[in-house]
Amino acid sequence: MGPGIIQTRGGILVKRRPRVLHVVSHFALGGAERIALTLSQALQEEFEFSVFAVRGKIDDGVGQNMMDELQAMNVPLFEGPRIPMRYGGMLTGAWTLAHAIKKINPDLVHLHTEVPESSYAVLAALSQHHRQRPVLRTIHNTNFWTFHWRMGQWCDRQLDAAVCVGVSQGAQREMLRLRGDSGGSPLSPEPAIVLNGVPASLRAKQNWQPGKTLRLLFGGRLEYEKGADLIPDILRQTILPAGYEGHLDLFGDGDLREDLEDRVTQQIPGWTINLQPPVADFRERMADYDILIMPSRFEGLPLTAAEAAMAGLPVVATQAPGSVEALPPDHPWMAQVGDAKSFANCLNDAFARIEEWPEIARSTRSFAENTFSIDRMAQDYAKLYRNLAVAK
């Protein structure tokens, strides 16, 4: 056991692991939730973790799989009510979070994204005790608080004593922009960058020999930021190689699902499209496909791109903030943001260079192995945890 907290128990001084409470939006498909779980597993020998999901668990395979992972690690989960912020979720989230904190008495609260920040900001505004508790904020996106910038500024002022990190250079810049607009205290230290880590042991493609059906894959929230609305227009402007058919599986859920269901049922010549719910083993399925498509408008640091690279799966993405940091600087297929024609052109170029896919996949995997190490991420966070929780 590393450095710990010294406390008195029955008149005897004992050392225990520092308690870290991860606060996430909900237990469902999302990179922030995955990082919280990965850190809990990687650092459980030195720290005692618990998790609070502000909006509870989504009742699907992904949410249940995350629950199973927590149970296997003996990490307790606390859940808030599934109430959107516009209907008072900010307040109910704060109320249930306060009860979880009272029960856990964490030495450090680790906030992941806007919804957790809003709940803790309410507590900080109401109680000096909560304001003085060590807090770490991880910024998981390059477009932060897009749905209510003024609320984000208010929350930032309540949390201006917290230490901040970004998952990419784009996320770091966004945090600096928010602090500049909010008028909070100068960030000290300046937000560090802690790159997300992904397993290097993912099942990878072997003996690449594409058949006459090119299998494409999309996985993520069916939302504007992920560019999901562009996919039908992209496929209509894509030219499949002679003698080939196209097959696309979309795994995800979100506000655009109904619209996509209507549009993908319309016949797109040469393509078969399946819209499926999120699955817990998504990253393990990657090796069964030929290309991952990511038409995102903005990201934080997309785990999906790094996981695809580890699985040896070529990626067609966009030049979106965050996405450009998840792939090598010389990656050949990076489309203009929000431009279906540009994305289709990148796909067409990829289809014209099928024989180069294995080499491009090897190069991308090498970049991912050297950049997105779980051990490196875990040690970076462990140092932050020690500085905040142990040396408080």
C-alpha positions in Angstrom: 0.0 0.0 0.0 1.3 3.5 -0.9 0.8 6.7 1.1 -2.4 6.6 3.0 -4.6 8.5 5.4 -3.7 8.3 9.1 -6.7 8.3 11.5 -7.5 7.2 15.0 -9.6 4.1 15.5 -10.3 3.0 19.1 -7.4 5.1 20.3 -5.0 3.5 17.9 -3.4 5.2 14.9 -4.1 3.3 11.7 -3.4 3.9 8.0 -6.2 3.4 5.4 -6.5 3.9 1.7 -7.6 7.4 0.6 -11.3 7.4 -0.4 -12.0 8.7 -3.9 -15.6 9.2 -5.1 -16.1 9.3 -8.9 -19.2 11.3 -9.9 -20.4 10.5 -13.4 -23.6 11.5 -15.3 -25.1 8.0 -15.5 -24.1 4.4 -16.1 -24.5 4.1 -19.9 -22.5 4.4 -23.1 -19.9 7.1 -22.6 -16.2 7.7 -22.4 -16.2 9.4 -19.0 -17.9 6.5 -17.3 -15.5 4.1 -18.9 -12.5 6.1 -17.6 -13.9 6.1 -14.1 -14.2 2.3 -14.1 -10.7 1.9 -15.6 -9.1 4.1 -12.9 -11.0 2.2 -10.2 -9.6 -1.1 -11.4 -6.1 0.2 -12.1 -5.6 2.0 -8.7 -7.8 -0.1 -6.3 -4.7 -1.3 -4.3 -3.8 2.3 -3.3 -7.2 4.0 -3.2 -10.7 3.1 -2.0 -13.2 3.9 -4.8 -16.9 4.5 -4.9 -19.1 5.8 -7.7 -22.1 8.1 -7.8 -24.2 8.2 -11.0 -26.2 11.4 -10.9 -28.9 10.0 -13.2 -28.6 6.4 -12.2 -28.1 3.4 -14.5 -29.6 3.0 -18.0 -31.4 -0.3 -18.2 -29.5 -1.8 -21.1 -26.6 -4.2 -21.6 -23.9 -1.5 -21.3 -25.3 -0.2 -17.9 -25.6 -3.7 -16.5 -22.1 -4.7 -17.7 -20.7 -1.6 -15.8 -22.6 -2.7 -12.7 -21.1 -6.1 -13.0 -17.6 -4.7 -13.3 -18.2 -2.6 -10.1 -19.5 -5.5 -8.2 -16.5 -7.6 -9.2 -14.2 -4.9 -7.8 -16.4 -4.4 -4.7 -16.8 -0.8 -5.6 -20.1 0.6 -4.2 -22.5 2.4 -6.6 -24.8 5.2 -5.5 -27.6 6.4 -7.9 -29.5 9.6 -8.2 -33.0 10.0 -9.8 -33.2 10.0 -13.6 -34.4 13.7 -13.9 -33.2 16.0 -16.7 -31.5 19.2 -15.6 -34.3 21.4 -17.1 -36.8 19.7 -14.8 -34.8 20.1 -11.6 -32.2 17.4 -12.1 -29.5 19.7 -11.0 -31.1 20.0 -7.5 -32.2 16.4 -7.1 -28.7 15.3 -8.2 -27.2 17.6 -5.6 -29.5 16.3 -2.8 -28.7 12.6 -3.5 -25.0 13.3 -4.0 -24.9 15.0 -0.6 -26.4 11.8 1.0 -23.8 9.7 -0.8 -20.9 11.9 0.4 -22.2 11.8 4.0 -22.2 8.0 3.8 -18.8 7.6 2.1 -17.0 10.6 3.6 -14.5 10.7 0.6 -11.1 12.4 0.9 -11.5 13.5 -2.7 -14.4 14.0 -5.2 -13.6 13.3 -8.8 -16.1 15.0 -11.1 -16.5 13.8 -14.7 -18.3 16.3 -17.1 -21.1 18.8 -16.8 -23.9 17.0 -15.0 -21.7 15.9 -12.1 -20.2 19.4 -11.9 -23.6 21.0 -11.7 -24.7 18.8 -8.8 -21.5 19.4 -6.8 -21.6 23.2 -7.7 -24.9 23.4 -5.9 -23.4 21.8 -2.8 -20.4 24.1 -2.9 -22.7 27.1 -3.1 -24.7 26.0 -0.1 -22.0 24.6 2.2 -18.5 25.8 3.0 -17.7 22.2 4.0 -18.3 21.0 0.5 -16.5 24.0 -1.0 -13.4 23.1 1.0 -13.4 19.4 0.2 -10.6 18.5 -2.4 -12.2 18.2 -5.8 -10.7 17.1 -9.1 -12.5 18.0 -12.4 -11.8 16.0 -15.6 -12.9 17.9 -18.7 -13.9 15.2 -21.2 -15.0 17.4 -24.1 -13.7 20.2 -26.3 -17.1 21.9 -26.4 -18.0 22.2 -22.7 -21.4 23.4 -21.4 -22.7 23.9 -24.9 -26.4 23.5 -23.8 -26.2 26.3 -21.1 -23.0 28.4 -21.2 -24.1 30.8 -18.4 -24.9 27.9 -16.1 -21.5 26.5 -16.9 -20.0 29.8 -15.9 -21.9 29.8 -12.6 -20.8 26.2 -11.8 -17.2 27.1 -12.7 -17.2 29.9 -10.2 -18.5 27.6 -7.4 -15.7 25.1 -8.3 -12.9 27.5 -9.0 -10.7 26.0 -6.2 -10.8 22.5 -7.8 -7.9 21.1 -9.7 -8.7 20.6 -13.4 -7.3 18.3 -16.0 -8.2 17.9 -19.7 -8.2 14.6 -21.7 -6.7 16.4 -24.7 -5.2 19.7 -25.7 -8.6 20.7 -27.0 -10.3 20.0 -23.7 -7.6 21.9 -21.9 -8.2 25.0 -24.1 -11.9 24.7 -23.5 -11.4 24.7 -19.7 -9.3 27.9 -20.0 -12.0 29.5 -22.2 -14.6 28.7 -19.6 -12.6 30.1 -16.7 -11.9 33.2 -18.7 -15.6 33.8 -19.3 -16.7 32.8 -15.8 -14.5 35.2 -13.9 -13.4 32.6 -11.4 -10.0 32.7 -9.7 -7.0 32.1 -12.0 -6.4 28.4 -12.6 -3.5 27.3 -10.5 -2.0 25.1 -11.6 -3.0 25.3 -15.2 -5.1 22.3 -16.3 -2.8 19.4 -17.0 -3.4 17.0 -19.9 -4.0 13.4 -19.0 -4.7 11.3 -22.1 -7.3 8.5 -21.8 -5.9 5.0 -21.7 -7.3 1.9 -23.5 -6.4 -1.8 -23.2 -3.6 -2.9 -25.5 -5.0 -6.5 -25.3 -8.1 -6.0 -27.5 -8.8 -8.7 -30.0 -7.2 -7.6 -33.3 -7.8 -8.4 -36.9 -5.8 -11.3 -38.3 -4.8 -12.2 -41.9 -6.8 -9.4 -43.4 -8.7 -10.5 -46.5 -11.8 -8.3 -47.1 -14.6 -10.2 -48.7 -17.0 -8.8 -51.3 -18.9 -7.1 -48.5 -17.2 -4.1 -46.9 -18.3 -4.0 -43.2 -18.4 -0.6 -41.7 -19.0 0.2 -38.0 -20.3 3.2 -36.0 -20.6 3.2 -32.3 -21.6 6.0 -30.0 -24.4 8.3 -28.9 -26.8 9.2 -31.8 -26.4 12.9 -31.2 -25.5 16.0 -33.2 -22.0 16.2 -31.7 -21.2 12.7 -33.0 -22.3 13.6 -36.6 -24.8 10.7 -36.6 -27.3 12.8 -38.7 -24.7 13.0 -41.5 -24.5 9.2 -42.0 -27.3 8.7 -44.6 -26.0 11.6 -46.7 -22.4 10.2 -46.4 -23.4 6.8 -47.7 -25.4 8.3 -50.6 -22.3 10.0 -51.8 -20.0 7.0 -51.3 -18.9 5.0 -54.3 -18.4 1.4 -53.5 -15.6 -0.4 -55.5 -16.8 -2.5 -58.4 -18.2 -5.9 -57.3 -18.5 -4.8 -53.6 -21.5 -4.3 -51.4 -21.5 -2.2 -48.3 -22.8 -3.1 -44.8 -23.0 -0.7 -41.9 -23.9 -1.5 -38.3 -24.7 1.5 -36.1 -24.6 0.7 -32.3 -26.0 3.5 -30.2 -28.9 5.5 -28.9 -29.9 9.1 -28.5 -32.1 12.0 -29.6 -31.4 11.2 -33.3 -32.4 7.6 -33.2 -36.0 8.0 -34.5 -34.8 10.3 -37.3 -32.1 7.8 -38.3 -34.5 4.9 -38.2 -36.7 6.8 -40.8 -33.8 7.7 -43.0 -31.8 4.5 -43.0 -34.9 2.5 -44.0 -34.9 4.5 -47.2 -33.0 2.5 -49.8 -29.4 3.5 -50.4 -28.1 1.7 -53.4 -25.5 -1.0 -52.5 -25.9 -0.7 -48.8 -27.4 -2.7 -46.0 -27.7 -0.7 -42.8 -28.6 -2.0 -39.3 -29.4 0.3 -36.4 -28.8 -1.6 -33.1 -28.8 -0.6 -29.4 -25.6 -0.1 -27.5 -23.7 -3.4 -26.6 -21.4 -4.0 -23.7 -18.8 -5.8 -25.9 -18.6 -3.2 -28.6 -14.8 -2.8 -28.6 -14.4 -6.6 -28.7 -16.5 -6.7 -31.9 -14.3 -4.2 -33.8 -12.1 -6.9 -35.2 -15.1 -8.3 -37.1 -15.3 -5.1 -39.3 -13.2 -3.4 -42.0 -13.6 0.3 -41.1 -14.8 2.4 -38.2 -16.5 5.7 -39.2 -16.5 8.7 -36.8 -18.2 11.8 -38.4 -18.0 13.7 -35.1 -18.3 17.5 -34.9 -16.4 17.6 -31.7 -15.0 15.1 -29.1 -12.9 15.1 -26.0 -10.5 12.4 -26.8 -12.6 9.6 -28.4 -11.9 6.2 -26.8 -13.6 4.6 -29.8 -10.9 5.8 -32.1 -8.1 4.6 -29.8 -9.8 1.2 -29.3 -10.2 0.8 -33.0 -6.5 1.5 -33.5 -5.7 -1.1 -30.9 -7.9 -3.6 -32.7 -6.2 -3.0 -36.0 -9.3 -1.4 -37.5 -8.8 1.5 -40.0 -10.6 4.7 -39.0 -12.3 7.4 -41.1 -12.8 10.4 -38.9 -13.0 14.2 -39.0 -10.7 17.0 -38.2 -12.8 17.7 -35.1 -11.1 19.0 -31.9 -10.2 15.9 -29.9 -10.5 13.5 -32.8 -7.3 14.9 -34.4 -5.4 14.0 -31.2 -6.7 10.4 -31.2 -5.1 9.4 -34.5 -1.5 9.9 -35.9 -0.7 13.3 -37.4 -0.3 11.8 -40.8 -3.5 9.7 -40.7 -4.8 9.7 -44.3 -8.6 9.9 -43.7 -9.7 13.0 -41.8 -12.7 14.8 -43.3 -13.9 18.3 -42.8 -16.2 18.7 -39.8 -19.9 18.6 -40.6 -19.3 18.0 -44.3 -20.9 14.8 -45.6 -19.3 15.1 -49.0 -15.8 15.5 -47.6 -16.4 12.4 -45.4 -17.7 10.4 -48.4 -14.5 11.4 -50.3 -12.4 10.1 -47.5 -14.3 6.8 -47.6 -13.9 6.6 -51.3 -10.2 7.1 -51.0 -10.1 4.4 -48.3 -12.0 2.0 -50.6 -9.5 2.7 -53.4 -6.6 1.7 -51.2 -7.8 -1.5 -49.7 -4.4 -3.1 -50.2 -2.9 -0.5 -47.9 -5.3 -1.1 -45.0 -3.0 -3.6 -43.1 -0.1 -1.2 -43.1 -2.2 1.8 -42.1 -3.7 -0.3 -39.3 -0.3 -1.3 -38.0 0.9 2.3 -38.0 -2.2 3.5 -36.2 -1.9 0.7 -33.6 1.7 1.6 -33.0 0.6 5.2 -32.4 -2.1 4.1 -30.0 0.2 1.8 -28.0 2.7 4.6 -27.5 0.1 7.2 -26.7 -2.9 5.8 -24.8 -1.4 3.7 -22.1 -3.7 2.7 -19.2 -0.6 2.5 -16.9 0.5 6.0 -17.8 -3.0 7.4 -17.3 -3.4 5.7 -14.0 -0.1 6.9 -12.6 -0.9 10.5 -13.7 -4.2 10.3 -11.8 -2.6 8.6 -8.8 -0.2 11.5 -8.5 -3.1 13.9 -8.5 -5.0 11.9 -6.0 -2.1 11.7 -3.6 -1.5 15.5 -3.9 -5.1 16.3 -3.2 -6.4 13.6 -0.9 -3.3 12.5 1.0 -1.5 15.8 1.4 -4.7 17.8 2.2 
